[in-house]
Amino acid sequence: MNILERYAGEAFNLLPDRLNLFGRYMTGFGGDNLKLDRSTEKALVRATEKRPTAEMPLPHAVARELGLEPGASFPVTAAGPGIPVSGPVSDPYKMGADKAATQTLGRFDAEVTPDTVRITDVYDMANEHEDPDLISGKFQPKKAINNLIQAFDHSKQLDFKTGDLRDAYITEGYNSQKDLQDANPTRSKATDFARSLMYLAPIVPKPYDVDYVIQR
């Protein structure tokens, strides 16, 4: 890495983490010299956590009815804090998930040791939750404008296929469209603004590798 690349990486690191990662993606700079906030690091570690389990013995009569041996048991979720576990974090997009993780890396792989959590990923915006047109390089002003409108008007939703706005299914009361948008782990006003910029940008963003070690 030359001195200009090092300074460019440090400049990106001064930005909020979501913008840091996104800016590297849109400019093609990549993941060199990446540094995330400690709060984001903690959120990514929490995303690797699995709840502990315990074996619950089955009553003999129940085991017999199920055709199992006496003393058989089944796993249940136990009380206690989650435990970071190595492997793919493959489904972080549940409603209400921590946006500090879902709106930075989303899915990733984790390698957990007693002292560190190593995060590996390919940063891009190509997944089933995103409109493929975002990364097409096409100039799409209608989608850009309507995407911003839906970010602020919770009675509207953007139809990705047509680019038109449609009425939201639920506009008030419990589980209103606003509540659903607020809980949606992939959406926020900031990320919708970024998506609108992508609809206007005549470039195809370049995915890049992330290999990042977090001290526990």
N, C-alpha and C positions, 0 to 999 in steps of 0.2 A: 504494500500500500504506500503510495507516494504522499507527500505532505499535503497536497491539495485534496486528495481523497480523504485523508485523515481529518482535515478541517471541515470538509463537507459532511462527513459522518457526525462530527461533533455538533455541527449546526443543526442537523436533523434531530439530534438527541435533545436539543433545547426545546423542541416542540412537544406538545402533549403526545402521549404514546400512540394514540390512534392516528394522529396526523403524522407522526414520525414514520410509522410503518407504511401508511398510505402514500406519503410523499415519496418514499423510497421506491414504492411500486410504480407510481405514475411517472416518475422521472427516469426510471431504469437504473437508479444508483445501486439498489440491492441492499443486502444485509450487512455490509462491512461496518465494523466499529459500532454495532448496535448496542445501545444501553437503554433499558426500560426503568421506569419509576419503581421504587420499592413496593408501592401499593399494587401495581400491576403484577409484579413478580409474585406477591403473596396470593393474588387472585388466581394466577396460573397454577401455583402449587395447590391451592384449594380445589381447582378443577380436576386434579389428579387423584383426589381423595376418594376412597371407598369406605362406606360404613362398615365397621367390624361386624362379624357374624358369630353366632354361637349355635351349637347343636341342641335342639329341643327333643328330649326323648318322647316317643309316642307311647300312650297307654297301651298295654299289652292287647286289650280288646280291639283297639283301632288298628294296631299293627297286624293282628290276625285277620281282620276284615280286609285289609289291603294286600294280604298275602305276603307280608314281610315277617322277618324273623323277630322274636321277642327282643326288646331292647333297641329296636330300630329308632332312628331319630331323623329330624329334618332341620335344615339350616334356617335360622331366623335372624333378622337384623338386631344387633345388640346395642345397648346404650353405650354412649361414649363418643369421643371425637372421631372424625374420619381419619383414615390412614393413607398417606400418599403411596401410590402403587405404580410400578413401571408398566408401560404398555400404551396402546393408543387411547387417547381421550377422544372417542369417536362420536359422542352424542352430547355435546355441551349446549345444544340449542333448546333445551326445555324452557317453557315459559317461566319467567322470573329468575332465570339464571343470571349470574354476575356478569354484567356488561363489560367490566374491566377485562374479563377473559374472552367473552364471546365476540366483542367488537375489536379485539386486537388480533389474536391468532385463531380463535374458534377451535377447530379440530387441530390436534397436534399429537406427536408421540412424546412420551416421557420416559426417562431413564433415571430412576430414583436410587440414591445411595443415602447412608446415614447423614451425610453432610451437604449433599447437593441434589438438585433436580435439573437434569439436562433436557432442554426442550428442543426438538427438531421438527421442522415443518417446511412446507413450501407455501409462501405467502402469495395468495392470489384471491380473486373474487369469482371463481368458477365453482359453484356448487348449486344444489337444488333449491336453495333459498334465494338465489339471485337471478335477476333477469340477464340472460345471455347477451342481450344488446349492450349491457354496460361495458363489455370488453371487446366490442366489435369494431370500434374505431369509427362508427357511423355518427354523423352529426344529426342529433335528434332533439331539436328544440321543444317539440310538443311534450315529449316525455319528460324533459328537464323541468319545464314549467309546471306540469301537472304533478310531478313527483314532489316539488316544493309545496304545492297547494295542499296535498294530502298530509304533509308533515305538520301543517298548522291548522288545517280544517279536518277535524276528526269525524265529520260526517261524510267524508269522501275517501275513496280508495282508488289507487292507480291500477288500471288493467294493463298488465305488462304486454299482452299480445297486441292490443290495439293502440295503446298510449292514451286512451281516453280515461276520464274520471267516471266512476260509478258511485252510487250511494252505498255507504257502509251498511252492513247488515244490522248492527246494533249501535244506536247513537246515544242512548242515555240509560241510566240505571246501573244495576250491578253488572259487571263484565261489559261495560260500554266499550265502544270502539276506542275511546281514549284510553281506558284502562288496559285494553288488549294491546294497544300500541306501546303504552308505557312499559308493559311487562314483556313485550317482544324482545328477546335478547339480541336480535340483529338490527333493531331500528332505534333511532333517536333523531332529533333534529339535526345534530351534527353529521350523522352518517347519511341522512337523506340529502343534506346539502352536498356532501361529497359525491353521492350518486348522481345528483343533477349535474355536477361539474363533469362527471364521466360521460354523461349523455351528450355534452357539448364538446368534449375534447376529441379531436380527430386523430387519436392515437390508439394503438393496441398496447395496453400495459404489459410489462414484462414480469412474469413471476420470478421470485427469488427465494433462495434457500435461507432458512433461519436455523442457526445452531447456537443455542444460548444456554449458559449455565447459571443457575440461580443458587446462591448460597442459602441453605435452610436456617 
